């Protein structure tokens, strides 16, 4: 897909992945002879990216040895303590080589199953509306509000609830400023949209797919393997 404006990707990949394993990083587990991170970045490279910035840990000597598509467009920067700090470091890095109005897609390192069609839908929707956008899916299951003693307090209406995914897309200066403001005010930032919401930047939802899973626990790896196999028979 050719687009008129410059489009960059940011992949925060400096996390410890403690919920996956105390000793192994989920982004470096192998599926079909490639690491999760390679699958993820190569999916992003289906877009016409100006470049992709990977924010990696200080002790990470492995990421730079991997074989990514469009290797000449891969950049590395130092990650931070939390995901939000890694994203901000990547945006600061991008500020030196990209324009303020360039678009940035931030995508989890452990979401290797994102489809090219969904990526293109997100990009087209954001650019056409000239508005920050995220992928998300409507909540399907019945939701329960549970008390500390594991007793149900009530059933929560799911009618207006969506489950956020990545990529999340915004203009470089807009996103960088939003994250900096939120951090300065000690606001909890769980994703890019929450920073944009804090500064009253409108964010639209683009419907994603349920197979765009995030590998969080060890059994998610097998599910991701099955999804990738079904997507690439």
C-alpha positions as CSV (number, residue, x, y, z in Angstrom):
1,X,0.0,0.0,0.0
2,X,1.4,3.4,-1.1
3,X,0.6,6.4,1.1
4,X,1.4,10.0,0.5
5,X,2.5,10.9,4.0
6,X,5.4,9.3,5.9
7,X,4.6,6.5,8.2
8,X,6.8,5.1,10.9
9,X,6.5,2.2,13.3
10,X,7.6,1.9,16.9
11,X,7.9,-1.4,18.7
12,X,8.6,-1.3,22.4
13,X,10.6,-4.5,23.0
14,X,12.5,-3.9,26.3
15,X,10.0,-5.5,28.6
16,X,11.0,-8.3,31.0
17,X,7.9,-10.4,30.1
18,X,7.7,-11.6,33.7
19,X,4.2,-13.0,33.2
20,X,5.4,-15.2,30.4
21,X,8.6,-16.5,32.1
22,X,11.0,-15.5,34.7
23,X,13.9,-16.4,32.5
24,X,12.8,-16.1,28.9
25,X,11.6,-13.1,26.9
26,X,8.4,-13.8,25.0
27,X,9.5,-11.7,21.9
28,X,12.4,-14.1,21.4
29,X,10.5,-17.3,21.4
30,X,10.5,-19.1,18.1
31,X,7.5,-19.8,15.8
32,X,8.1,-21.4,12.4
33,X,11.9,-20.7,12.5
34,X,11.4,-17.0,13.3
35,X,11.3,-15.2,16.6
36,X,8.0,-13.6,17.7
37,X,9.7,-10.2,17.2
38,X,10.7,-11.0,13.6
39,X,7.1,-12.0,12.8
40,X,5.8,-8.8,14.4
41,X,8.2,-6.5,12.6
42,X,7.8,-8.2,9.3
43,X,4.0,-7.9,9.5
44,X,4.5,-4.1,10.0
45,X,6.8,-4.0,7.0
46,X,3.9,-5.0,4.8
47,X,3.1,-1.3,5.0
48,X,5.2,1.3,3.1
49,X,7.1,2.4,6.2
50,X,9.7,5.1,6.3
51,X,11.3,3.2,9.1
52,X,10.7,1.1,12.2
53,X,12.3,1.9,15.6
54,X,12.8,-1.0,18.1
55,X,13.2,0.1,21.7
56,X,15.3,-2.6,23.3
57,X,16.8,-3.3,26.7
58,X,20.3,-2.2,27.7
59,X,21.5,-5.8,28.0
60,X,19.9,-7.0,24.8
61,X,22.6,-8.3,22.5
62,X,20.2,-10.4,20.5
63,X,17.8,-8.1,18.7
64,X,20.4,-6.6,16.4
65,X,21.4,-10.1,15.2
66,X,17.9,-10.9,13.8
67,X,17.0,-10.9,10.2
68,X,14.2,-8.4,9.5
69,X,12.6,-7.6,6.2
70,X,13.7,-4.1,5.0
71,X,16.7,-4.3,7.3
72,X,18.0,-1.0,6.1
73,X,14.9,0.7,7.6
74,X,15.3,-0.8,11.1
75,X,16.5,1.5,13.9
76,X,17.3,0.8,17.5
77,X,17.0,2.9,20.6
78,X,17.3,2.2,24.3
79,X,14.1,1.2,26.0
80,X,12.9,2.4,29.4
81,X,11.7,1.0,32.7
82,X,8.1,0.7,31.6
83,X,6.5,0.3,28.2
84,X,5.5,4.0,28.1
85,X,9.1,5.0,28.7
86,X,10.3,2.8,25.8
87,X,7.7,4.3,23.5
88,X,8.7,7.9,24.5
89,X,12.4,7.1,24.0
90,X,11.5,5.8,20.5
91,X,9.5,9.0,19.8
92,X,12.4,11.2,21.0
93,X,14.7,9.2,18.6
94,X,12.2,9.7,15.8
95,X,12.0,13.4,16.4
96,X,15.6,13.7,15.1
97,X,14.8,12.0,11.7
98,X,11.1,12.5,11.2
99,X,8.7,15.4,10.8
100,X,6.3,16.5,13.5
101,X,3.3,15.6,11.3
102,X,4.6,12.2,10.3
103,X,2.3,9.3,11.4
104,X,3.6,6.8,14.0
105,X,2.2,3.3,14.5
106,X,3.0,1.9,18.0
107,X,2.7,-1.9,18.1
108,X,3.4,-4.5,20.8
109,X,6.4,-6.7,20.2
110,X,4.3,-9.7,21.2
111,X,1.5,-9.3,18.7
112,X,2.9,-11.3,15.7
113,X,-0.5,-12.2,14.2
114,X,-1.6,-8.7,13.0
115,X,-2.9,-9.0,9.4
116,X,-1.9,-6.7,6.5
117,X,-5.5,-6.0,5.8
118,X,-6.1,-4.8,9.4
119,X,-3.0,-2.6,9.3
120,X,-4.1,-1.0,6.1
121,X,-7.6,-0.4,7.4
122,X,-6.1,1.4,10.5
123,X,-3.8,3.5,8.4
124,X,-6.4,4.5,5.8
125,X,-9.0,5.4,8.5
126,X,-6.5,7.5,10.5
127,X,-5.2,9.4,7.5
128,X,-8.6,10.0,5.9
129,X,-10.1,11.2,9.2
130,X,-6.9,13.0,10.1
131,X,-7.4,11.6,13.6
132,X,-5.5,9.4,16.1
133,X,-6.8,5.9,15.8
134,X,-6.4,2.5,17.4
135,X,-7.4,-1.1,16.6
136,X,-10.0,-2.5,19.1
137,X,-12.6,-5.2,19.2
138,X,-16.0,-5.1,20.9
139,X,-16.1,-7.0,24.2
140,X,-18.0,-10.3,23.6
141,X,-18.2,-12.0,27.0
142,X,-20.3,-11.2,29.9
143,X,-18.3,-9.0,32.3
144,X,-18.5,-9.3,36.1
145,X,-17.4,-6.8,38.7
146,X,-15.8,-8.9,41.4
147,X,-15.1,-8.0,45.0
148,X,-11.9,-8.7,46.8
149,X,-13.4,-11.9,48.3
150,X,-14.1,-13.2,44.8
151,X,-17.8,-12.6,45.1
152,X,-19.6,-11.0,42.1
153,X,-20.8,-7.5,42.9
154,X,-22.7,-7.0,39.6
155,X,-22.8,-7.7,35.9
156,X,-21.2,-4.9,33.9
157,X,-22.9,-3.8,30.6
158,X,-20.6,-4.5,27.7
159,X,-22.6,-2.4,25.1
160,X,-20.1,0.4,24.9
161,X,-17.0,-1.5,25.9
162,X,-14.2,-2.3,23.5
163,X,-10.9,-4.2,24.1
164,X,-8.0,-2.1,22.9
165,X,-5.3,-3.6,20.7
166,X,-2.3,-2.3,18.8
167,X,-1.2,-0.8,16.6
168,X,-2.2,2.6,17.9
169,X,-1.6,5.5,15.5
170,X,-1.0,9.2,16.0
171,X,1.1,12.0,14.6
172,X,4.6,12.1,16.1
173,X,4.4,15.5,17.8
174,X,0.9,14.9,19.1
175,X,1.8,11.5,20.7
176,X,5.1,12.6,22.1
177,X,3.6,15.7,23.7
178,X,0.7,13.7,25.2
179,X,3.0,11.1,26.7
180,X,5.3,13.7,28.1
181,X,2.4,15.7,29.7
182,X,0.8,12.5,31.2
183,X,4.1,11.4,32.7
184,X,4.8,14.8,34.1
185,X,1.4,14.7,35.8
186,X,2.1,11.1,37.1
187,X,-0.9,9.7,35.2
188,X,-1.0,6.0,34.7
189,X,-0.4,5.3,31.0
190,X,-1.3,1.8,29.9
191,X,-1.4,2.5,26.1
192,X,-0.9,5.4,23.7
193,X,-4.6,6.1,23.6
194,X,-4.7,6.7,27.4
195,X,-2.1,9.4,27.0
196,X,-4.0,11.0,24.1
197,X,-7.2,10.8,26.1
198,X,-5.6,12.6,29.0
199,X,-4.8,15.6,26.8
200,X,-8.3,15.6,25.2
201,X,-7.0,14.4,21.9
202,X,-9.8,12.6,20.0
203,X,-9.1,9.0,19.3
204,X,-11.2,6.9,17.0
205,X,-11.6,3.1,17.1
206,X,-11.1,0.9,14.0
207,X,-12.4,-2.6,14.4
208,X,-9.7,-5.1,14.7
209,X,-9.7,-8.9,14.7
210,X,-9.8,-11.4,17.5
211,X,-6.8,-13.2,16.2
212,X,-4.6,-10.2,16.8
213,X,-3.6,-11.7,20.2
214,X,-0.9,-10.5,22.5
215,X,1.4,-13.2,23.8
216,X,1.3,-12.6,27.6
217,X,1.3,-16.1,29.1
218,X,3.3,-19.2,28.0
219,X,0.2,-21.0,26.6
220,X,-0.4,-17.9,24.3
221,X,2.6,-19.0,22.3
222,X,1.0,-22.1,21.1
223,X,-2.2,-20.2,20.2
224,X,-0.1,-17.7,18.2
225,X,1.6,-20.6,16.5
226,X,-1.8,-22.0,15.4
227,X,-3.0,-18.6,14.2
228,X,0.1,-17.9,12.2
229,X,-0.2,-21.4,10.6
230,X,-3.8,-20.8,9.7
231,X,-3.0,-17.4,8.2
232,X,-0.1,-18.8,6.2
233,X,-1.2,-22.3,5.2
